[in-house]
């Protein structure tokens, strides 16, 4: 974290068990995954050996001085489950000793929960085997919200055009289209990306490439002018008791309205933290949780949009005065060490470099939801790629962008 460009800490580094490594799992292409880099850095700075399952060695995270070893096992997400579990098993064997397992995406979170018994060297929370898959599925999440009484926008998972038309006929525009399932989003996406549509004509256009039967979620969209976007990041024990819970706001996103947060700010919100904790207890979840909530000013309700059964890419936004984030908390918890008490540090900003510049410029062009603050952040700042104590990943990221741009120019 930096303060006006100079590195500053969030307090003393917690005392993690450095005899137990951390191993990061990911399925498919994670070239631009700054969450992977943050995971390796946060454990490595505490002296914990770190390992990462990667599809290629040409990744920014591989350049980190805090990565002990990159374990090269390419995957796409289209492999049979047995093959993916075997890839995870080989990753554990390469580490060579029990290690705290960290899911880098929904797919790996689902596999770790379903096949925990087949991965004895992966230290994991004890969660119901199918619960992460339900949470990562947009349709499954909607069902769990209904059962638990948690507010969520109205949605449907249509099987054909008739069901699309039936939902749209009674829905309130704008709507948003999403790829609802782990794995299928990687190989057979219903839409190329999360897409907002303002009316029936835009809906028809957005569905031009959709094949009936392909997984698709249609959801009522809460407009920017009537909403605030919030995160909840937490760790819950085997009894669904919160060990740490943090909250913060998404200030800008790219693509506008429907994309990932490019500028986020930590802010305590006890009401939302309690609402999220109540939901976790109601469904009996254990482990890391990254949730997206939207405050709907039309009825004053926080509505749950997404529940990622893992750490979020922006998790370093959330830190305590004891130097705790959710990944460090997970390592402490699974190695039997106490999580030191501390208060959430408010006002930290997490910035995703060039994507935030694009988001800011979109705001200047009048696109809703992406206005002030300005494009350059000062104060307590966590940057997605750059770190003064570990600069090589940012250099690698820059080279990757340059190569991508050169490839476009050659076409």
C-alpha positions as CSV (number, residue, x, y, z in Angstrom):
1,X,0.0,0.0,0.0
2,X,1.3,3.5,-0.8
3,X,0.7,6.9,0.8
4,X,1.3,9.6,-1.8
5,X,3.6,7.2,-3.7
6,X,5.7,6.0,-0.7
7,X,5.1,2.5,0.7
8,X,3.3,2.3,4.0
9,X,2.1,-0.7,6.0
10,X,-1.3,-1.4,7.6
11,X,0.4,-2.3,10.9
12,X,2.8,-5.0,11.9
13,X,2.9,-8.1,9.8
14,X,1.0,-10.9,11.5
15,X,2.8,-14.0,12.7
16,X,2.0,-16.6,10.1
17,X,3.3,-20.2,10.3
18,X,6.1,-20.1,7.7
19,X,6.5,-23.8,7.7
20,X,3.1,-24.1,5.9
21,X,3.1,-22.9,2.3
22,X,0.2,-21.3,0.5
23,X,-0.8,-22.7,-2.9
24,X,-3.0,-20.8,-5.4
25,X,-5.2,-22.8,-7.8
26,X,-6.7,-21.4,-11.0
27,X,-8.5,-22.9,-14.0
28,X,-8.1,-21.5,-17.5
29,X,-6.4,-18.3,-18.7
30,X,-5.6,-15.8,-15.9
31,X,-3.2,-13.5,-17.8
32,X,-4.6,-10.3,-16.3
33,X,-5.4,-11.7,-12.8
34,X,-4.2,-9.1,-10.4
35,X,-5.9,-11.0,-7.6
36,X,-3.4,-13.9,-8.1
37,X,-0.5,-11.4,-7.7
38,X,-2.0,-9.9,-4.6
39,X,-2.4,-13.4,-3.1
40,X,1.2,-14.3,-3.6
41,X,2.4,-10.9,-2.3
42,X,0.4,-10.8,0.8
43,X,1.6,-14.3,2.0
44,X,5.1,-13.8,0.7
45,X,5.6,-10.6,2.6
46,X,4.8,-12.6,5.8
47,X,7.5,-15.1,4.9
48,X,5.2,-17.8,3.8
49,X,6.4,-19.9,0.8
50,X,4.0,-19.5,-2.1
51,X,3.1,-21.7,-5.0
52,X,0.8,-21.1,-8.0
53,X,-0.8,-23.5,-10.5
54,X,-0.4,-21.6,-13.8
55,X,-1.2,-22.4,-17.5
56,X,1.9,-20.6,-18.8
57,X,5.0,-19.1,-17.4
58,X,4.4,-15.9,-19.3
59,X,2.3,-14.3,-16.6
60,X,2.9,-11.2,-14.4
61,X,2.5,-13.3,-11.2
62,X,5.4,-15.5,-12.3
63,X,7.7,-12.5,-12.2
64,X,6.9,-11.8,-8.5
65,X,9.9,-12.1,-6.1
66,X,7.4,-13.5,-3.6
67,X,6.5,-16.6,-5.7
68,X,8.4,-19.6,-4.6
69,X,7.5,-21.7,-7.6
70,X,5.2,-21.6,-10.5
71,X,3.7,-25.0,-11.2
72,X,3.1,-25.3,-15.0
73,X,-0.2,-27.3,-15.6
74,X,-2.2,-25.8,-18.4
75,X,-6.0,-26.0,-18.2
76,X,-8.9,-24.5,-20.1
77,X,-11.9,-25.5,-17.9
78,X,-13.2,-27.7,-20.7
79,X,-11.5,-30.8,-19.3
80,X,-13.4,-33.5,-17.5
81,X,-13.6,-33.0,-13.8
82,X,-11.4,-35.9,-13.1
83,X,-8.6,-34.4,-15.3
84,X,-8.9,-31.0,-13.4
85,X,-8.8,-32.7,-10.0
86,X,-5.8,-34.6,-11.2
87,X,-4.1,-31.3,-12.2
88,X,-4.8,-30.0,-8.7
89,X,-3.4,-33.2,-7.2
90,X,-0.2,-32.9,-9.2
91,X,0.0,-29.3,-8.0
92,X,-0.1,-30.5,-4.4
93,X,2.5,-33.1,-5.1
94,X,4.8,-30.5,-6.6
95,X,4.5,-28.5,-3.3
96,X,5.5,-31.6,-1.5
97,X,3.8,-30.9,1.9
98,X,0.4,-29.8,3.3
99,X,-0.4,-26.3,2.2
100,X,-3.2,-23.8,2.6
101,X,-5.3,-24.0,-0.6
102,X,-6.5,-20.7,-2.1
103,X,-9.0,-20.7,-4.9
104,X,-8.3,-18.1,-7.6
105,X,-11.6,-18.4,-9.4
106,X,-15.0,-19.9,-9.0
107,X,-14.1,-23.1,-10.9
108,X,-11.2,-24.0,-8.6
109,X,-13.4,-23.1,-5.5
110,X,-16.1,-25.5,-6.8
111,X,-13.5,-28.3,-7.4
112,X,-11.8,-27.9,-4.1
113,X,-15.1,-28.2,-2.2
114,X,-16.4,-31.2,-4.2
115,X,-13.1,-33.1,-4.2
116,X,-11.5,-32.1,-0.8
117,X,-11.3,-35.8,0.2
118,X,-9.1,-36.5,-2.9
119,X,-6.7,-33.7,-2.0
120,X,-5.5,-34.5,1.5
121,X,-2.5,-32.1,1.3
122,X,-4.8,-29.1,0.5
123,X,-5.7,-27.4,3.8
124,X,-9.3,-26.3,3.3
125,X,-12.4,-25.0,5.3
126,X,-15.0,-27.7,5.8
127,X,-17.9,-26.5,3.6
128,X,-20.8,-28.5,2.2
129,X,-19.4,-30.0,-1.1
130,X,-22.1,-28.5,-3.4
131,X,-22.6,-25.2,-1.7
132,X,-19.8,-23.2,-3.5
133,X,-21.2,-24.4,-6.8
134,X,-24.7,-23.2,-5.8
135,X,-23.3,-19.8,-4.8
136,X,-21.2,-19.4,-7.9
137,X,-24.2,-20.2,-10.1
138,X,-26.4,-17.1,-10.5
139,X,-29.5,-19.2,-10.6
140,X,-28.4,-21.2,-7.5
141,X,-27.7,-18.0,-5.7
142,X,-31.1,-16.6,-6.5
143,X,-32.6,-19.8,-5.0
144,X,-30.5,-19.6,-1.9
145,X,-31.5,-15.9,-1.5
146,X,-35.2,-16.8,-1.7
147,X,-34.8,-19.6,0.9
148,X,-32.8,-17.4,3.3
149,X,-35.0,-14.3,2.8
150,X,-32.1,-12.2,1.4
151,X,-33.1,-9.5,-1.0
152,X,-31.9,-10.0,-4.6
153,X,-33.0,-8.5,-8.0
154,X,-35.6,-10.5,-9.8
155,X,-34.1,-12.9,-12.3
156,X,-34.7,-15.9,-14.6
157,X,-32.6,-18.6,-16.4
158,X,-34.5,-19.1,-19.7
159,X,-34.2,-22.3,-21.7
160,X,-35.5,-20.7,-24.9
161,X,-36.7,-17.5,-26.5
162,X,-40.3,-18.0,-25.3
163,X,-39.0,-18.0,-21.7
164,X,-36.9,-14.9,-22.4
165,X,-40.0,-13.1,-23.8
166,X,-42.1,-14.2,-20.9
167,X,-39.7,-12.8,-18.3
168,X,-39.1,-9.6,-20.3
169,X,-42.8,-9.0,-20.6
170,X,-43.2,-8.6,-16.8
171,X,-39.8,-7.2,-15.9
172,X,-38.7,-3.6,-15.4
173,X,-36.0,-2.4,-17.8
174,X,-33.1,-2.0,-17.8
175,X,-32.1,-5.7,-17.7
176,X,-28.7,-7.3,-17.5
177,X,-27.6,-10.6,-19.1
178,X,-24.9,-12.7,-17.4
179,X,-23.1,-16.0,-17.9
180,X,-24.5,-17.8,-14.8
181,X,-22.4,-20.9,-14.3
182,X,-18.8,-21.8,-13.5
183,X,-17.0,-23.8,-16.3
184,X,-19.6,-23.0,-19.0
185,X,-18.7,-19.3,-18.8
186,X,-15.2,-20.3,-20.0
187,X,-16.1,-22.6,-22.9
188,X,-19.8,-22.0,-23.9
189,X,-20.7,-18.5,-22.8
190,X,-24.3,-17.4,-23.4
191,X,-23.1,-13.8,-23.8
192,X,-19.5,-12.5,-24.4
193,X,-19.7,-10.5,-21.2
194,X,-22.1,-9.1,-18.7
195,X,-24.4,-6.9,-20.8
196,X,-26.9,-4.3,-19.9
197,X,-29.9,-3.7,-22.2
198,X,-32.3,-0.7,-22.0
199,X,-35.3,-2.1,-23.9
200,X,-36.7,-5.0,-26.0
201,X,-34.7,-4.0,-29.1
202,X,-31.4,-4.1,-27.3
203,X,-32.4,-7.4,-25.6
204,X,-33.0,-8.9,-29.1
205,X,-29.7,-7.6,-30.4
206,X,-27.8,-8.9,-27.3
207,X,-29.2,-12.4,-27.8
208,X,-28.2,-12.6,-31.5
209,X,-25.5,-15.2,-30.8
210,X,-27.3,-17.0,-28.0
211,X,-28.2,-20.6,-28.5
212,X,-31.3,-21.7,-26.6
213,X,-30.2,-24.1,-23.9
214,X,-26.9,-22.4,-23.4
215,X,-26.7,-21.1,-19.8
216,X,-28.0,-17.5,-19.5
217,X,-29.3,-15.4,-16.6
218,X,-31.5,-12.4,-17.2
219,X,-31.9,-10.0,-14.2
220,X,-33.5,-6.7,-13.5
221,X,-30.8,-4.1,-13.3
222,X,-30.9,-1.4,-10.5
223,X,-30.0,1.9,-12.3
224,X,-26.8,3.8,-11.2
225,X,-28.8,6.9,-10.4
226,X,-30.8,4.8,-7.8
227,X,-28.0,2.7,-6.4
228,X,-24.7,2.3,-4.6
229,X,-22.4,-0.7,-5.2
230,X,-20.8,-2.3,-2.1
231,X,-18.5,-5.2,-1.4
232,X,-18.4,-7.6,1.6
233,X,-15.2,-9.6,2.0
234,X,-15.0,-12.1,4.8
235,X,-13.8,-15.4,6.3
236,X,-16.3,-17.7,8.1
237,X,-15.4,-20.7,10.2
238,X,-17.0,-24.2,10.0
239,X,-19.9,-23.0,12.1
240,X,-20.4,-19.9,9.8
241,X,-19.1,-17.6,12.5
242,X,-17.4,-14.6,11.0
243,X,-13.7,-14.4,11.7
244,X,-13.2,-11.2,9.8
245,X,-15.7,-9.2,7.8
246,X,-14.8,-6.1,5.8
247,X,-17.0,-3.7,3.7
248,X,-16.3,-1.2,0.9
249,X,-17.7,0.7,-2.1
250,X,-17.2,0.3,-5.8
251,X,-16.6,3.8,-7.0
252,X,-15.9,3.1,-10.7
253,X,-16.2,0.1,-13.0
254,X,-15.2,-0.9,-16.5
255,X,-17.1,-1.6,-18.6
256,X,-19.4,1.0,-17.2
257,X,-22.2,-0.3,-15.0
258,X,-21.5,-4.0,-15.4
259,X,-17.8,-4.4,-15.2
260,X,-15.2,-5.1,-12.5
261,X,-14.5,-2.4,-10.0
262,X,-11.5,-0.3,-11.2
263,X,-11.6,2.1,-8.3
264,X,-12.8,0.9,-4.9
265,X,-12.7,2.4,-1.4
266,X,-12.8,0.7,2.0
267,X,-15.6,1.9,4.2
268,X,-17.2,0.4,7.3
269,X,-20.8,-0.5,6.9
270,X,-22.0,-2.4,10.0
271,X,-25.6,-2.8,8.7
272,X,-24.4,-4.5,5.5
273,X,-21.8,-6.6,7.4
274,X,-24.6,-7.9,9.6
275,X,-26.9,-8.6,6.6
276,X,-24.1,-10.5,4.8
277,X,-23.3,-12.5,8.0
278,X,-26.9,-13.4,8.5
279,X,-27.1,-14.7,5.0
280,X,-23.9,-16.8,5.4
281,X,-25.3,-18.3,8.6
282,X,-28.6,-19.0,7.0
283,X,-27.0,-21.1,4.3
284,X,-24.3,-22.7,6.5
285,X,-21.3,-21.5,4.5
286,X,-17.7,-21.7,5.6
287,X,-14.5,-20.2,4.0
288,X,-13.7,-17.1,2.1
289,X,-16.5,-15.0,0.7
290,X,-16.5,-12.1,-1.8
291,X,-19.9,-10.6,-2.2
292,X,-21.3,-7.8,-4.4
293,X,-24.3,-5.9,-3.0
294,X,-26.2,-3.0,-4.5
295,X,-28.1,-0.5,-2.3
296,X,-31.4,0.2,-4.1
297,X,-32.5,3.7,-3.0
298,X,-36.0,3.1,-4.4
299,X,-36.8,0.8,-1.5
300,X,-33.8,1.2,0.8
301,X,-32.7,-2.4,0.5
302,X,-29.3,-3.9,0.0
303,X,-29.6,-6.6,-2.7
304,X,-27.2,-9.4,-3.2
305,X,-25.9,-9.6,-6.8
306,X,-23.0,-12.0,-6.6
307,X,-21.4,-14.4,-4.1
308,X,-17.9,-15.6,-5.0
309,X,-17.0,-18.5,-2.8
310,X,-13.3,-17.4,-2.7
311,X,-11.3,-14.3,-2.1
312,X,-12.0,-11.4,-4.5
313,X,-9.5,-9.9,-6.8
314,X,-9.6,-6.6,-4.9
315,X,-9.2,-8.3,-1.5
316,X,-6.2,-6.1,-0.5
317,X,-8.7,-3.2,-0.3
318,X,-9.7,-4.7,3.0
319,X,-7.1,-4.6,5.8
320,X,-7.1,-4.3,9.5
321,X,-4.9,-2.3,11.9
322,X,-3.3,-5.6,12.8
323,X,-2.2,-6.2,9.2
324,X,-4.9,-8.7,8.5
325,X,-6.6,-9.3,5.1
326,X,-8.8,-12.3,4.3
327,X,-6.0,-14.4,2.8
328,X,-3.7,-13.9,5.8
329,X,-6.7,-14.6,8.0
330,X,-7.4,-17.9,6.2
331,X,-3.7,-19.0,6.6
332,X,-3.8,-18.2,10.3
333,X,-7.2,-20.0,10.7
334,X,-6.2,-23.2,8.9
335,X,-2.8,-23.5,10.7
336,X,-4.5,-23.2,14.1
337,X,-3.3,-19.7,14.9
338,X,-5.4,-16.9,16.4
339,X,-6.3,-14.0,14.1
340,X,-5.1,-10.8,15.9
341,X,-7.9,-8.3,16.6
342,X,-7.9,-5.0,14.8
343,X,-10.2,-2.5,13.2
344,X,-10.9,-2.1,9.5
345,X,-8.8,0.6,8.0
346,X,-11.1,3.0,6.2
347,X,-10.2,5.1,3.2
348,X,-7.9,2.6,1.4
349,X,-8.4,2.9,-2.3
350,X,-7.8,0.0,-4.7
351,X,-6.9,1.1,-8.3
352,X,-6.8,-1.1,-11.4
353,X,-4.4,1.0,-13.5
354,X,-5.3,1.5,-17.1
355,X,-8.8,0.1,-16.7
356,X,-9.6,2.9,-14.2
357,X,-8.3,5.5,-16.7
358,X,-10.7,4.1,-19.2
359,X,-13.5,4.1,-16.7
360,X,-12.7,7.7,-15.7
361,X,-12.7,8.9,-19.4
362,X,-16.1,7.1,-19.9
363,X,-17.4,9.2,-17.0
364,X,-16.1,12.4,-18.6
365,X,-18.0,11.4,-21.8
366,X,-21.2,11.3,-19.7
367,X,-21.5,7.6,-19.2
368,X,-23.4,7.0,-15.9
369,X,-21.7,5.8,-12.8
370,X,-18.1,6.7,-13.5
371,X,-17.6,10.3,-12.6
372,X,-15.5,11.8,-9.8
373,X,-13.1,11.2,-8.1
374,X,-10.3,12.1,-10.5
375,X,-8.0,9.6,-12.3
376,X,-5.0,9.9,-10.0
377,X,-5.3,8.6,-6.4
378,X,-3.4,9.8,-3.4
379,X,-3.5,8.7,0.3
380,X,-3.7,5.0,1.2
381,X,-3.6,3.3,-2.2
382,X,-3.4,-0.4,-3.2
383,X,-2.4,-0.7,-6.9
384,X,-3.4,-3.8,-8.8
385,X,0.0,-4.3,-10.5
386,X,2.6,-1.9,-9.1
387,X,4.4,-2.4,-5.8
388,X,7.7,-0.7,-5.0
389,X,9.0,-3.8,-3.2
390,X,8.0,-6.1,-6.1
391,X,8.2,-4.1,-9.4
392,X,8.8,-6.9,-12.0
393,X,5.1,-8.0,-12.3
394,X,4.1,-4.5,-13.4
395,X,6.9,-4.5,-16.0
396,X,5.7,-7.9,-17.2
397,X,2.1,-6.6,-17.4
398,X,3.3,-3.6,-19.4
399,X,5.1,-5.8,-21.8
400,X,2.0,-8.0,-22.2
401,X,-0.1,-4.9,-23.0
402,X,2.5,-3.7,-25.6
403,X,2.6,-7.1,-27.3
404,X,-1.2,-7.2,-27.4
405,X,-1.3,-3.7,-29.0
406,X,1.4,-4.6,-31.5
407,X,-0.6,-7.7,-32.5
408,X,-3.6,-5.7,-33.2
409,X,-1.7,-3.2,-35.3
410,X,-0.3,-6.1,-37.4
411,X,-3.8,-7.4,-38.2
